[in-house]
């Protein structure tokens, strides 16, 4: 159902915005620590996006 997928869609959007925010903040950081933080944020976003799509497909 579409209504069931809306919360998952919102969660995925929130994760994407957070990852974008973190990536923007990383531009101002120097060194490897900034890139590691950015990559970790991307991995969290990817995991949440995959879970959201899986849940949408299951409904």
mmJSON file of the N, C-alpha and C atoms, coordinates in Angstrom:
{"data_MODEL":{"atom_site":{
"group_PDB":["ATOM","ATOM","ATOM","ATOM","ATOM","ATOM","ATOM","ATOM","ATOM","ATOM","ATOM","ATOM","ATOM","ATOM","ATOM","ATOM","ATOM","ATOM","ATOM","ATOM","ATOM","ATOM","ATOM","ATOM","ATOM","ATOM","ATOM","ATOM","ATOM","ATOM","ATOM","ATOM","ATOM","ATOM","ATOM","ATOM","ATOM","ATOM","ATOM","ATOM","ATOM","ATOM","ATOM","ATOM","ATOM","ATOM","ATOM","ATOM","ATOM","ATOM","ATOM","ATOM","ATOM","ATOM","ATOM","ATOM","ATOM","ATOM","ATOM","ATOM","ATOM","ATOM","ATOM","ATOM","ATOM","ATOM","ATOM","ATOM","ATOM","ATOM","ATOM","ATOM","ATOM","ATOM","ATOM","ATOM","ATOM","ATOM","ATOM","ATOM","ATOM","ATOM","ATOM","ATOM","ATOM","ATOM","ATOM","ATOM","ATOM","ATOM","ATOM","ATOM","ATOM","ATOM","ATOM","ATOM","ATOM","ATOM","ATOM","ATOM","ATOM","ATOM","ATOM","ATOM","ATOM","ATOM","ATOM","ATOM","ATOM","ATOM","ATOM","ATOM","ATOM","ATOM","ATOM","ATOM","ATOM","ATOM","ATOM","ATOM","ATOM","ATOM","ATOM","ATOM","ATOM","ATOM","ATOM","ATOM","ATOM","ATOM","ATOM","ATOM","ATOM","ATOM","ATOM","ATOM","ATOM","ATOM","ATOM","ATOM","ATOM","ATOM","ATOM","ATOM","ATOM","ATOM","ATOM","ATOM","ATOM","ATOM","ATOM","ATOM","ATOM","ATOM","ATOM","ATOM","ATOM","ATOM","ATOM","ATOM","ATOM","ATOM","ATOM","ATOM","ATOM","ATOM","ATOM","ATOM","ATOM","ATOM","ATOM","ATOM","ATOM","ATOM","ATOM","ATOM","ATOM"],
"id":[1,2,3,4,5,6,7,8,9,10,11,12,13,14,15,16,17,18,19,20,21,22,23,24,25,26,27,28,29,30,31,32,33,34,35,36,37,38,39,40,41,42,43,44,45,46,47,48,49,50,51,52,53,54,55,56,57,58,59,60,61,62,63,64,65,66,67,68,69,70,71,72,73,74,75,76,77,78,79,80,81,82,83,84,85,86,87,88,89,90,91,92,93,94,95,96,97,98,99,100,101,102,103,104,105,106,107,108,109,110,111,112,113,114,115,116,117,118,119,120,121,122,123,124,125,126,127,128,129,130,131,132,133,134,135,136,137,138,139,140,141,142,143,144,145,146,147,148,149,150,151,152,153,154,155,156,157,158,159,160,161,162,163,164,165,166,167,168,169,170,171,172,173,174,175,176,177],
"type_symbol":["N","C","C","N","C","C","N","C","C","N","C","C","N","C","C","N","C","C","N","C","C","N","C","C","N","C","C","N","C","C","N","C","C","N","C","C","N","C","C","N","C","C","N","C","C","N","C","C","N","C","C","N","C","C","N","C","C","N","C","C","N","C","C","N","C","C","N","C","C","N","C","C","N","C","C","N","C","C","N","C","C","N","C","C","N","C","C","N","C","C","N","C","C","N","C","C","N","C","C","N","C","C","N","C","C","N","C","C","N","C","C","N","C","C","N","C","C","N","C","C","N","C","C","N","C","C","N","C","C","N","C","C","N","C","C","N","C","C","N","C","C","N","C","C","N","C","C","N","C","C","N","C","C","N","C","C","N","C","C","N","C","C","N","C","C","N","C","C","N","C","C","N","C","C","N","C","C"],
"label_atom_id":["N","CA","C","N","CA","C","N","CA","C","N","CA","C","N","CA","C","N","CA","C","N","CA","C","N","CA","C","N","CA","C","N","CA","C","N","CA","C","N","CA","C","N","CA","C","N","CA","C","N","CA","C","N","CA","C","N","CA","C","N","CA","C","N","CA","C","N","CA","C","N","CA","C","N","CA","C","N","CA","C","N","CA","C","N","CA","C","N","CA","C","N","CA","C","N","CA","C","N","CA","C","N","CA","C","N","CA","C","N","CA","C","N","CA","C","N","CA","C","N","CA","C","N","CA","C","N","CA","C","N","CA","C","N","CA","C","N","CA","C","N","CA","C","N","CA","C","N","CA","C","N","CA","C","N","CA","C","N","CA","C","N","CA","C","N","CA","C","N","CA","C","N","CA","C","N","CA","C","N","CA","C","N","CA","C","N","CA","C","N","CA","C","N","CA","C","N","CA","C","N","CA","C","N","CA","C"],
"label_alt_id":[null,null,null,null,null,null,null,null,null,null,null,null,null,null,null,null,null,null,null,null,null,null,null,null,null,null,null,null,null,null,null,null,null,null,null,null,null,null,null,null,null,null,null,null,null,null,null,null,null,null,null,null,null,null,null,null,null,null,null,null,null,null,null,null,null,null,null,null,null,null,null,null,null,null,null,null,null,null,null,null,null,null,null,null,null,null,null,null,null,null,null,null,null,null,null,null,null,null,null,null,null,null,null,null,null,null,null,null,null,null,null,null,null,null,null,null,null,null,null,null,null,null,null,null,null,null,null,null,null,null,null,null,null,null,null,null,null,null,null,null,null,null,null,null,null,null,null,null,null,null,null,null,null,null,null,null,null,null,null,null,null,null,null,null,null,null,null,null,null,null,null,null,null,null,null,null,null],
"label_comp_id":["UNK","UNK","UNK","UNK","UNK","UNK","UNK","UNK","UNK","UNK","UNK","UNK","UNK","UNK","UNK","UNK","UNK","UNK","UNK","UNK","UNK","UNK","UNK","UNK","UNK","UNK","UNK","UNK","UNK","UNK","UNK","UNK","UNK","UNK","UNK","UNK","UNK","UNK","UNK","UNK","UNK","UNK","UNK","UNK","UNK","UNK","UNK","UNK","UNK","UNK","UNK","UNK","UNK","UNK","UNK","UNK","UNK","UNK","UNK","UNK","UNK","UNK","UNK","UNK","UNK","UNK","UNK","UNK","UNK","UNK","UNK","UNK","UNK","UNK","UNK","UNK","UNK","UNK","UNK","UNK","UNK","UNK","UNK","UNK","UNK","UNK","UNK","UNK","UNK","UNK","UNK","UNK","UNK","UNK","UNK","UNK","UNK","UNK","UNK","UNK","UNK","UNK","UNK","UNK","UNK","UNK","UNK","UNK","UNK","UNK","UNK","UNK","UNK","UNK","UNK","UNK","UNK","UNK","UNK","UNK","UNK","UNK","UNK","UNK","UNK","UNK","UNK","UNK","UNK","UNK","UNK","UNK","UNK","UNK","UNK","UNK","UNK","UNK","UNK","UNK","UNK","UNK","UNK","UNK","UNK","UNK","UNK","UNK","UNK","UNK","UNK","UNK","UNK","UNK","UNK","UNK","UNK","UNK","UNK","UNK","UNK","UNK","UNK","UNK","UNK","UNK","UNK","UNK","UNK","UNK","UNK","UNK","UNK","UNK","UNK","UNK","UNK"],
"label_asym_id":["A","A","A","A","A","A","A","A","A","A","A","A","A","A","A","A","A","A","A","A","A","A","A","A","A","A","A","A","A","A","A","A","A","A","A","A","A","A","A","A","A","A","A","A","A","A","A","A","A","A","A","A","A","A","A","A","A","A","A","A","A","A","A","A","A","A","A","A","A","A","A","A","A","A","A","A","A","A","A","A","A","A","A","A","A","A","A","A","A","A","A","A","A","A","A","A","A","A","A","A","A","A","A","A","A","A","A","A","A","A","A","A","A","A","A","A","A","A","A","A","A","A","A","A","A","A","A","A","A","A","A","A","A","A","A","A","A","A","A","A","A","A","A","A","A","A","A","A","A","A","A","A","A","A","A","A","A","A","A","A","A","A","A","A","A","A","A","A","A","A","A","A","A","A","A","A","A"],
"label_entity_id":["1","1","1","1","1","1","1","1","1","1","1","1","1","1","1","1","1","1","1","1","1","1","1","1","1","1","1","1","1","1","1","1","1","1","1","1","1","1","1","1","1","1","1","1","1","1","1","1","1","1","1","1","1","1","1","1","1","1","1","1","1","1","1","1","1","1","1","1","1","1","1","1","1","1","1","1","1","1","1","1","1","1","1","1","1","1","1","1","1","1","1","1","1","1","1","1","1","1","1","1","1","1","1","1","1","1","1","1","1","1","1","1","1","1","1","1","1","1","1","1","1","1","1","1","1","1","1","1","1","1","1","1","1","1","1","1","1","1","1","1","1","1","1","1","1","1","1","1","1","1","1","1","1","1","1","1","1","1","1","1","1","1","1","1","1","1","1","1","1","1","1","1","1","1","1","1","1"],
"label_seq_id":[1,1,1,2,2,2,3,3,3,4,4,4,5,5,5,6,6,6,7,7,7,8,8,8,9,9,9,10,10,10,11,11,11,12,12,12,13,13,13,14,14,14,15,15,15,16,16,16,17,17,17,18,18,18,19,19,19,20,20,20,21,21,21,22,22,22,23,23,23,24,24,24,25,25,25,26,26,26,27,27,27,28,28,28,29,29,29,30,30,30,31,31,31,32,32,32,33,33,33,34,34,34,35,35,35,36,36,36,37,37,37,38,38,38,39,39,39,40,40,40,41,41,41,42,42,42,43,43,43,44,44,44,45,45,45,46,46,46,47,47,47,48,48,48,49,49,49,50,50,50,51,51,51,52,52,52,53,53,53,54,54,54,55,55,55,56,56,56,57,57,57,58,58,58,59,59,59],
"pdbx_PDB_ins_code":[null,null,null,null,null,null,null,null,null,null,null,null,null,null,null,null,null,null,null,null,null,null,null,null,null,null,null,null,null,null,null,null,null,null,null,null,null,null,null,null,null,null,null,null,null,null,null,null,null,null,null,null,null,null,null,null,null,null,null,null,null,null,null,null,null,null,null,null,null,null,null,null,null,null,null,null,null,null,null,null,null,null,null,null,null,null,null,null,null,null,null,null,null,null,null,null,null,null,null,null,null,null,null,null,null,null,null,null,null,null,null,null,null,null,null,null,null,null,null,null,null,null,null,null,null,null,null,null,null,null,null,null,null,null,null,null,null,null,null,null,null,null,null,null,null,null,null,null,null,null,null,null,null,null,null,null,null,null,null,null,null,null,null,null,null,null,null,null,null,null,null,null,null,null,null,null,null],
"Cartn_x":[0.815,0.0,0.86,0.382,1.101,1.203,0.128,0.133,1.189,1.429,2.438,3.857,4.056,5.399,5.805,4.836,5.155,6.128,5.943,6.935,8.341,8.448,9.766,10.371,9.546,10.034,10.556,9.831,10.273,11.57,11.696,12.924,14.109,13.899,14.97,15.344,14.335,14.617,15.416,15.051,15.766,17.218,17.422,18.784,19.595,18.961,19.657,20.048,19.141,19.454,20.563,20.538,21.59,22.944,22.962,24.205,24.727,23.829,24.228,24.795,24.135,24.621,26.017,26.199,27.498,28.579,28.198,29.166,29.57,28.619,28.93,29.854,29.607,30.45,31.851,31.941,33.229,34.126,33.534,34.333,35.212,34.784,35.527,36.532,36.571,37.506,38.725,39.841,41.086,41.426,42.136,42.703,41.753,42.28,41.58,40.349,40.372,39.246,37.95,38.021,36.834,36.246,37.112,36.623,36.074,36.69,36.193,34.796,34.61,33.309,32.263,32.639,31.716,31.336,32.309,32.042,31.166,31.417,30.582,29.137,28.961,27.609,26.942,27.703,27.147,26.719,27.533,27.177,25.892,25.733,24.504,23.323,23.494,22.436,22.081,23.09,22.851,22.078,22.472,21.779,20.314,20.065,18.689,17.883,18.51,17.808,17.441,18.364,18.093,16.958,16.979,15.924,14.579,14.576,13.32,12.76,13.61,13.15,12.64,13.346,12.918,11.538,11.33,10.034,8.924,9.245,8.249,7.858,8.861,8.571,7.764,7.924,7.23,5.748,5.394,4.008,3.168],
"Cartn_y":[-1.185,0.0,1.249,2.265,3.532,4.18,4.138,4.762,4.14,2.849,2.179,2.574,2.971,3.307,4.74,5.59,7.0,7.159,6.492,6.661,6.239,5.175,4.721,5.712,6.292,7.301,8.516,8.945,10.091,9.779,8.566,8.174,8.198,7.708,7.716,9.151,10.03,11.434,12.086,11.801,12.364,11.889,10.62,10.073,10.711,10.931,11.564,12.998,13.741,15.122,15.176,14.252,14.212,13.884,12.941,12.591,13.774,14.499,15.676,16.751,16.961,17.94,17.557,16.286,15.819,15.931,15.67,15.807,17.264,18.172,19.592,20.028,19.535,19.877,19.309,18.162,17.506,18.333,19.098,19.927,20.897,21.253,22.202,21.528,20.209,19.485,19.083,19.069,18.666,17.229,16.603,15.298,14.133,12.994,11.729,11.592,12.181,12.047,12.565,13.65,14.199,13.245,12.628,11.693,10.422,9.984,8.79,9.059,10.22,10.601,10.664,11.236,11.345,9.948,9.07,7.73,6.949,7.094,6.425,6.924,8.23,8.779,8.196,8.046,7.468,6.026,5.261,3.865,3.763,4.65,4.666,5.012,6.043,6.421,5.257,4.6,3.496,2.379,2.038,0.978,1.345,2.592,3.026,3.08,3.496,3.55,2.146,1.225,-0.17,-0.737,-0.463,-0.961,-0.342,0.943,1.613,1.009,0.782,0.187,-1.231,-1.985,-3.353,-3.341,-2.428,-2.332,-1.874,-0.974,-0.515,-1.664,-2.428,-3.551,-4.634,-4.754,-5.802,-5.464,-4.187,-3.8,-3.894],
"Cartn_z":[0.0,0.0,0.0,-0.659,-0.731,0.641,1.408,2.733,3.638,3.491,4.305,3.912,2.665,2.198,2.513,2.873,3.14,4.297,5.451,6.528,6.111,5.325,4.887,3.91,3.066,2.133,2.878,3.9,4.702,5.435,5.941,6.64,5.672,4.459,3.458,3.076,2.95,2.638,3.754,4.984,6.131,6.132,5.862,5.826,4.706,3.559,2.437,2.768,3.389,3.763,4.803,5.745,6.759,6.132,5.202,4.517,3.707,3.06,2.293,3.213,4.336,5.313,5.807,6.131,6.617,5.545,4.295,3.208,3.025,3.152,3.041,4.168,5.366,6.508,6.332,5.673,5.467,4.55,3.644,2.749,3.53,4.734,5.548,6.475,6.473,7.331,6.527,7.188,6.529,6.876,5.993,6.28,6.094,6.448,6.252,7.144,8.324,9.257,8.646,7.889,7.246,6.219,5.432,4.412,5.033,6.111,6.801,7.352,7.95,8.486,7.383,6.254,5.115,4.604,4.478,3.972,4.942,6.242,7.23,7.144,6.918,6.76,5.524,4.449,3.235,3.473,4.185,4.451,5.268,6.244,7.036,6.143,5.298,4.362,3.443,2.897,1.972,2.653,3.865,4.606,4.847,5.239,5.489,4.196,3.1,1.82,1.336,1.462,1.068,1.909,3.206,4.086,3.704,3.391,3.01,1.723,0.741,-0.516,-0.279,0.542,0.859,1.503,2.441,3.116,2.158,1.267,0.29,-0.628,-1.082,-1.974,-1.272,0.039,0.779,1.03,0.854,1.111,-0.126],
"occupancy":[1.0,1.0,1.0,1.0,1.0,1.0,1.0,1.0,1.0,1.0,1.0,1.0,1.0,1.0,1.0,1.0,1.0,1.0,1.0,1.0,1.0,1.0,1.0,1.0,1.0,1.0,1.0,1.0,1.0,1.0,1.0,1.0,1.0,1.0,1.0,1.0,1.0,1.0,1.0,1.0,1.0,1.0,1.0,1.0,1.0,1.0,1.0,1.0,1.0,1.0,1.0,1.0,1.0,1.0,1.0,1.0,1.0,1.0,1.0,1.0,1.0,1.0,1.0,1.0,1.0,1.0,1.0,1.0,1.0,1.0,1.0,1.0,1.0,1.0,1.0,1.0,1.0,1.0,1.0,1.0,1.0,1.0,1.0,1.0,1.0,1.0,1.0,1.0,1.0,1.0,1.0,1.0,1.0,1.0,1.0,1.0,1.0,1.0,1.0,1.0,1.0,1.0,1.0,1.0,1.0,1.0,1.0,1.0,1.0,1.0,1.0,1.0,1.0,1.0,1.0,1.0,1.0,1.0,1.0,1.0,1.0,1.0,1.0,1.0,1.0,1.0,1.0,1.0,1.0,1.0,1.0,1.0,1.0,1.0,1.0,1.0,1.0,1.0,1.0,1.0,1.0,1.0,1.0,1.0,1.0,1.0,1.0,1.0,1.0,1.0,1.0,1.0,1.0,1.0,1.0,1.0,1.0,1.0,1.0,1.0,1.0,1.0,1.0,1.0,1.0,1.0,1.0,1.0,1.0,1.0,1.0,1.0,1.0,1.0,1.0,1.0,1.0],
"B_iso_or_equiv":[0.0,0.0,0.0,0.0,0.0,0.0,0.0,0.0,0.0,0.0,0.0,0.0,0.0,0.0,0.0,0.0,0.0,0.0,0.0,0.0,0.0,0.0,0.0,0.0,0.0,0.0,0.0,0.0,0.0,0.0,0.0,0.0,0.0,0.0,0.0,0.0,0.0,0.0,0.0,0.0,0.0,0.0,0.0,0.0,0.0,0.0,0.0,0.0,0.0,0.0,0.0,0.0,0.0,0.0,0.0,0.0,0.0,0.0,0.0,0.0,0.0,0.0,0.0,0.0,0.0,0.0,0.0,0.0,0.0,0.0,0.0,0.0,0.0,0.0,0.0,0.0,0.0,0.0,0.0,0.0,0.0,0.0,0.0,0.0,0.0,0.0,0.0,0.0,0.0,0.0,0.0,0.0,0.0,0.0,0.0,0.0,0.0,0.0,0.0,0.0,0.0,0.0,0.0,0.0,0.0,0.0,0.0,0.0,0.0,0.0,0.0,0.0,0.0,0.0,0.0,0.0,0.0,0.0,0.0,0.0,0.0,0.0,0.0,0.0,0.0,0.0,0.0,0.0,0.0,0.0,0.0,0.0,0.0,0.0,0.0,0.0,0.0,0.0,0.0,0.0,0.0,0.0,0.0,0.0,0.0,0.0,0.0,0.0,0.0,0.0,0.0,0.0,0.0,0.0,0.0,0.0,0.0,0.0,0.0,0.0,0.0,0.0,0.0,0.0,0.0,0.0,0.0,0.0,0.0,0.0,0.0,0.0,0.0,0.0,0.0,0.0,0.0],
"pdbx_formal_charge":[null,null,null,null,null,null,null,null,null,null,null,null,null,null,null,null,null,null,null,null,null,null,null,null,null,null,null,null,null,null,null,null,null,null,null,null,null,null,null,null,null,null,null,null,null,null,null,null,null,null,null,null,null,null,null,null,null,null,null,null,null,null,null,null,null,null,null,null,null,null,null,null,null,null,null,null,null,null,null,null,null,null,null,null,null,null,null,null,null,null,null,null,null,null,null,null,null,null,null,null,null,null,null,null,null,null,null,null,null,null,null,null,null,null,null,null,null,null,null,null,null,null,null,null,null,null,null,null,null,null,null,null,null,null,null,null,null,null,null,null,null,null,null,null,null,null,null,null,null,null,null,null,null,null,null,null,null,null,null,null,null,null,null,null,null,null,null,null,null,null,null,null,null,null,null,null,null],
"auth_seq_id":[1,1,1,2,2,2,3,3,3,4,4,4,5,5,5,6,6,6,7,7,7,8,8,8,9,9,9,10,10,10,11,11,11,12,12,12,13,13,13,14,14,14,15,15,15,16,16,16,17,17,17,18,18,18,19,19,19,20,20,20,21,21,21,22,22,22,23,23,23,24,24,24,25,25,25,26,26,26,27,27,27,28,28,28,29,29,29,30,30,30,31,31,31,32,32,32,33,33,33,34,34,34,35,35,35,36,36,36,37,37,37,38,38,38,39,39,39,40,40,40,41,41,41,42,42,42,43,43,43,44,44,44,45,45,45,46,46,46,47,47,47,48,48,48,49,49,49,50,50,50,51,51,51,52,52,52,53,53,53,54,54,54,55,55,55,56,56,56,57,57,57,58,58,58,59,59,59],
"auth_comp_id":["UNK","UNK","UNK","UNK","UNK","UNK","UNK","UNK","UNK","UNK","UNK","UNK","UNK","UNK","UNK","UNK","UNK","UNK","UNK","UNK","UNK","UNK","UNK","UNK","UNK","UNK","UNK","UNK","UNK","UNK","UNK","UNK","UNK","UNK","UNK","UNK","UNK","UNK","UNK","UNK","UNK","UNK","UNK","UNK","UNK","UNK","UNK","UNK","UNK","UNK","UNK","UNK","UNK","UNK","UNK","UNK","UNK","UNK","UNK","UNK","UNK","UNK","UNK","UNK","UNK","UNK","UNK","UNK","UNK","UNK","UNK","UNK","UNK","UNK","UNK","UNK","UNK","UNK","UNK","UNK","UNK","UNK","UNK","UNK","UNK","UNK","UNK","UNK","UNK","UNK","UNK","UNK","UNK","UNK","UNK","UNK","UNK","UNK","UNK","UNK","UNK","UNK","UNK","UNK","UNK","UNK","UNK","UNK","UNK","UNK","UNK","UNK","UNK","UNK","UNK","UNK","UNK","UNK","UNK","UNK","UNK","UNK","UNK","UNK","UNK","UNK","UNK","UNK","UNK","UNK","UNK","UNK","UNK","UNK","UNK","UNK","UNK","UNK","UNK","UNK","UNK","UNK","UNK","UNK","UNK","UNK","UNK","UNK","UNK","UNK","UNK","UNK","UNK","UNK","UNK","UNK","UNK","UNK","UNK","UNK","UNK","UNK","UNK","UNK","UNK","UNK","UNK","UNK","UNK","UNK","UNK","UNK","UNK","UNK","UNK","UNK","UNK"],
"auth_asym_id":["A","A","A","A","A","A","A","A","A","A","A","A","A","A","A","A","A","A","A","A","A","A","A","A","A","A","A","A","A","A","A","A","A","A","A","A","A","A","A","A","A","A","A","A","A","A","A","A","A","A","A","A","A","A","A","A","A","A","A","A","A","A","A","A","A","A","A","A","A","A","A","A","A","A","A","A","A","A","A","A","A","A","A","A","A","A","A","A","A","A","A","A","A","A","A","A","A","A","A","A","A","A","A","A","A","A","A","A","A","A","A","A","A","A","A","A","A","A","A","A","A","A","A","A","A","A","A","A","A","A","A","A","A","A","A","A","A","A","A","A","A","A","A","A","A","A","A","A","A","A","A","A","A","A","A","A","A","A","A","A","A","A","A","A","A","A","A","A","A","A","A","A","A","A","A","A","A"],
"auth_atom_id":["N","CA","C","N","CA","C","N","CA","C","N","CA","C","N","CA","C","N","CA","C","N","CA","C","N","CA","C","N","CA","C","N","CA","C","N","CA","C","N","CA","C","N","CA","C","N","CA","C","N","CA","C","N","CA","C","N","CA","C","N","CA","C","N","CA","C","N","CA","C","N","CA","C","N","CA","C","N","CA","C","N","CA","C","N","CA","C","N","CA","C","N","CA","C","N","CA","C","N","CA","C","N","CA","C","N","CA","C","N","CA","C","N","CA","C","N","CA","C","N","CA","C","N","CA","C","N","CA","C","N","CA","C","N","CA","C","N","CA","C","N","CA","C","N","CA","C","N","CA","C","N","CA","C","N","CA","C","N","CA","C","N","CA","C","N","CA","C","N","CA","C","N","CA","C","N","CA","C","N","CA","C","N","CA","C","N","CA","C","N","CA","C","N","CA","C","N","CA","C","N","CA","C","N","CA","C"],
"pdbx_PDB_model_num":[1,1,1,1,1,1,1,1,1,1,1,1,1,1,1,1,1,1,1,1,1,1,1,1,1,1,1,1,1,1,1,1,1,1,1,1,1,1,1,1,1,1,1,1,1,1,1,1,1,1,1,1,1,1,1,1,1,1,1,1,1,1,1,1,1,1,1,1,1,1,1,1,1,1,1,1,1,1,1,1,1,1,1,1,1,1,1,1,1,1,1,1,1,1,1,1,1,1,1,1,1,1,1,1,1,1,1,1,1,1,1,1,1,1,1,1,1,1,1,1,1,1,1,1,1,1,1,1,1,1,1,1,1,1,1,1,1,1,1,1,1,1,1,1,1,1,1,1,1,1,1,1,1,1,1,1,1,1,1,1,1,1,1,1,1,1,1,1,1,1,1,1,1,1,1,1,1]
}}}
